[in-house]
Each structure stands twice: as C-alpha cells, then as structure tokens.
C-alpha cells in the first residue's frame, strides 16, 4: 500500500456532516471516535479518550516532521489552537515520525503547545491504522460528546469550521415599539 504526504486536502470543502463527497472516510462522520493509546513525548501512554468526549472540540491531527505539507499546515493549526483553545477547542497531534528526535525538535521549534503522541511506527502507527490514514496531513474534528463531525480540515476550512462551532452566537432581539 502506498502511503503519501499530500500537498493539500484532496477536497475543495471540508468533509463534514454537510459534505461527505467520495472520501473513503465519509462513513466516520457522525460516528463515535475510536479510542487508541499512544505514548507522549516523554513516553507516558495516553488514550484518545482522555481528550475526546470530555466536553471540548478536539482536532486529532495526523502529521510528521518530515512531511513538508504537514509542516506548512502547522502554523494554521497553531493559529486556530491559540484563537479557540479558551473557547473549548484543543488539538491532539499524532505523529507518523520514526525518529523521536526529529519529532520532538519539530514540536519544540514550532512552539506547538498542545498534546503530542506517537508510537514512532510511521504509517504502521496504531492510531493511523485504526483510522486507515493513507496520507498526511489528515485530521478529524471530534465534538464535545465524542462524535466525529468533520474530516480533512485544512487552511481556511479549519478556521471556518471552528468558527461555526465555537464563535459566540449573536442574537437579534426584536424590540417592541409602543406608540402613545
């Protein structure tokens, strides 16, 4: 099986409940996330369920330090994380690196302050296998109850989707005009 590092998402719109196209992951929309266990950068194992289904929107982001398109997308992910983390959003990065030093250096150099996990097994990574990840960057957005609500969110699609779920709702009040 050929595994790739893609330049941009293969779809012009985010994969969400409103648009599922022909993506091989379309069946994930509306489903509960699959729990997986991965070690963090210090070797401590964590379950995805420590983050997903706990009341926040979680972007599960598959990437690698050697993937140019992934590294090009990381500033966008960082900007969204910084903008929305106080509003109920976080990121769990799952690296498909093989080299622990390269992975940790990329995280530290980029200042990516969210949770980072990896078993350092490239595309044989158990989380990548659980979600049939065939190329990176690839991600999925999980809602506060643990349901997958969008996939393959990059660039402005990520920002727009987060805005849809996390931006303050404005209400228009109808004022009653009373004539005397």
Backbone torsions as a table, in degrees:
resi	resn	phi	psi	omega
1	UNK	NA	130.9	179.8
2	UNK	-85.4	126.4	177.6
3	UNK	-109.5	140.3	-172.8
4	UNK	-128.8	158.5	168.9
5	UNK	-111.5	109.3	-172.8
6	UNK	-88.9	153.9	179.1
7	UNK	-73.2	-47.1	178.2
8	UNK	-146.6	171.4	177.9
9	UNK	-58.4	147.1	-177.6
10	UNK	-80.5	-1.4	-178.6
11	UNK	-120.7	147.0	-179.4
12	UNK	-78.7	-14.2	179.2
13	UNK	-129.2	157.9	178.0
14	UNK	-66.8	148.1	173.4
15	UNK	-80.5	110.6	-179.4
16	UNK	-142.3	-175.9	-178.8
17	UNK	-63.0	-20.3	179.5
18	UNK	-90.4	-14.3	-177.9
19	UNK	-148.8	112.9	-179.3
20	UNK	-117.1	-13.9	173.2
21	UNK	45.4	-143.8	-177.5
22	UNK	-109.3	20.2	-178.6
23	UNK	-61.4	138.6	175.3
24	UNK	-67.3	-7.8	179.5
25	UNK	-105.1	4.5	-177.4
26	UNK	-56.2	-33.0	-179.5
27	UNK	-65.2	-15.0	-179.8
28	UNK	-76.2	-26.5	-177.4
29	UNK	-60.1	127.0	-179.9
30	UNK	87.9	-6.6	179.7
31	UNK	-92.0	155.5	174.4
32	UNK	-69.9	143.9	178.9
33	UNK	-63.5	154.9	175.8
34	UNK	-94.4	126.6	-178.4
35	UNK	-75.8	137.9	176.7
36	UNK	-138.0	159.7	178.9
37	UNK	-119.3	132.4	179.8
38	UNK	-143.1	148.5	174.6
39	UNK	-79.5	149.3	174.7
40	UNK	-85.2	-170.8	-175.2
41	UNK	-70.2	-13.1	176.8
42	UNK	-101.9	0.4	178.4
43	UNK	95.5	-4.8	179.2
44	UNK	-77.0	130.9	-178.7
45	UNK	-80.0	139.9	178.6
46	UNK	-133.3	147.1	173.5
47	UNK	-96.7	146.5	176.2
48	UNK	-59.5	-30.2	179.5
49	UNK	-67.0	-9.9	173.0
50	UNK	-71.3	-19.3	-175.4
51	UNK	-117.6	-45.5	-177.0
52	UNK	-82.4	141.2	178.9
53	UNK	76.8	18.0	-178.2
54	UNK	-113.2	22.9	174.9
55	UNK	98.3	0.4	178.2
56	UNK	-120.7	159.0	168.2
57	UNK	-81.2	131.0	-176.4
58	UNK	-125.0	124.0	171.9
59	UNK	-91.3	114.8	174.6
60	UNK	-93.2	110.2	-168.6
61	UNK	-113.8	112.7	177.9
62	UNK	-90.3	127.8	-174.5
63	UNK	-157.9	179.6	173.2
64	UNK	-156.1	151.0	-178.8
65	UNK	-66.8	-26.1	-178.6
66	UNK	-85.0	-5.4	-176.1
67	UNK	-93.8	106.2	-179.7
68	UNK	-53.8	-50.3	178.4
69	UNK	-60.9	-33.1	176.7
70	UNK	-64.9	-46.9	-178.4
71	UNK	-66.9	-31.0	175.2
72	UNK	-68.4	-30.6	-179.1
73	UNK	-82.8	-23.2	-175.4
74	UNK	-57.4	-39.3	176.7
75	UNK	-61.0	-32.6	176.6
76	UNK	-68.0	-45.3	177.7
77	UNK	-60.9	-43.9	179.3
78	UNK	-61.0	-45.1	180.0
79	UNK	-61.3	-41.8	178.6
80	UNK	-67.5	-40.4	178.3
81	UNK	-61.4	-45.7	-179.8
82	UNK	-64.9	-38.7	-177.6
83	UNK	-72.7	-38.0	-170.9
84	UNK	-111.1	-2.2	-176.7
85	UNK	-63.8	-29.9	178.4
86	UNK	-81.2	-3.6	-178.2
87	UNK	-110.6	14.1	176.7
88	UNK	100.2	30.9	-179.8
89	UNK	-129.0	141.4	171.7
90	UNK	-146.2	173.1	-179.6
91	UNK	-126.8	140.6	167.7
92	UNK	-120.0	110.9	178.9
93	UNK	-87.4	131.6	175.7
94	UNK	-118.6	110.1	-175.5
95	UNK	-86.7	138.9	174.7
96	UNK	-100.8	25.6	175.2
97	UNK	-68.3	159.8	170.2
98	UNK	-108.1	-22.7	-173.8
99	UNK	-105.6	113.4	-176.5
100	UNK	-62.3	-38.6	-178.8
101	UNK	-65.0	-44.8	179.2
102	UNK	-62.6	-41.1	178.8
103	UNK	-62.0	-53.5	-177.7
104	UNK	-64.3	-39.6	178.5
105	UNK	-62.2	-41.8	179.4
106	UNK	-63.4	-42.6	179.2
107	UNK	-63.8	-48.1	-177.3
108	UNK	-68.4	-43.6	-179.9
109	UNK	-63.1	-40.4	-179.2
110	UNK	-78.2	-14.1	-178.0
111	UNK	67.2	37.4	-178.3
112	UNK	-84.9	96.0	-170.0
113	UNK	-81.1	3.9	-179.8
114	UNK	-87.2	178.8	-179.4
115	UNK	-67.7	135.3	177.9
116	UNK	-127.4	130.5	-178.3
117	UNK	-130.7	150.7	173.5
118	UNK	-171.9	142.3	171.4
119	UNK	-98.7	5.1	176.1
120	UNK	58.1	38.7	-178.0
121	UNK	-115.8	24.6	175.1
122	UNK	57.3	-136.8	-179.2
123	UNK	-77.7	-4.4	172.7
124	UNK	-87.1	3.8	175.2
125	UNK	-49.6	133.0	-174.6
126	UNK	-63.2	-34.1	177.1
127	UNK	-69.3	-42.2	177.7
128	UNK	-61.9	-38.4	177.7
129	UNK	-66.4	-41.3	-178.8
130	UNK	-61.9	-32.4	-178.7
131	UNK	-106.3	9.0	177.7
132	UNK	54.5	41.7	179.5
133	UNK	-68.0	121.8	-176.8
134	UNK	-111.1	-14.6	176.0
135	UNK	-154.3	160.3	176.4
136	UNK	-131.2	153.6	0.4
137	UNK	-69.2	146.3	175.0
138	UNK	-146.2	141.8	-179.9
139	UNK	-151.0	169.8	174.4
140	UNK	-144.7	144.8	177.4
141	UNK	-103.9	125.5	-178.4
142	UNK	-108.9	133.2	-177.8
143	UNK	-79.5	173.8	-176.6
144	UNK	-59.8	-20.9	179.4
145	UNK	-95.8	-2.2	176.4
146	UNK	99.9	8.5	177.9
147	UNK	-91.6	141.1	176.7
148	UNK	-77.7	122.9	-175.8
149	UNK	-114.3	-13.6	178.9
150	UNK	-160.5	152.2	176.5
151	UNK	-136.2	159.1	176.5
152	UNK	55.3	51.7	179.5
153	UNK	-95.1	114.9	177.4
154	UNK	-134.7	163.5	176.1
155	UNK	54.3	-137.1	-177.7
156	UNK	-67.7	-21.5	177.9
157	UNK	-63.4	-37.9	177.7
158	UNK	-65.2	-51.4	-179.8
159	UNK	-58.0	-47.1	-178.0
160	UNK	-64.5	-38.2	179.2
161	UNK	-68.1	-43.1	178.2
162	UNK	-63.8	-40.3	178.6
163	UNK	-60.1	-40.9	179.8
164	UNK	-59.2	-40.8	-176.4
165	UNK	-92.6	-26.9	-170.1
166	UNK	-115.6	-14.0	179.8
167	UNK	-68.9	145.8	178.6
168	UNK	-59.4	138.3	179.1
169	UNK	-81.0	133.9	176.0
170	UNK	-102.0	139.8	178.7
171	UNK	-117.9	141.4	177.9
172	UNK	-103.0	117.3	-179.9
173	UNK	-91.7	142.1	178.3
174	UNK	-92.6	117.6	177.7
175	UNK	-89.2	136.4	178.9
176	UNK	-89.8	127.1	177.3
177	UNK	-93.0	124.3	179.7
178	UNK	-109.8	123.2	177.7
179	UNK	-100.7	139.9	179.2
180	UNK	-101.7	NA	NA
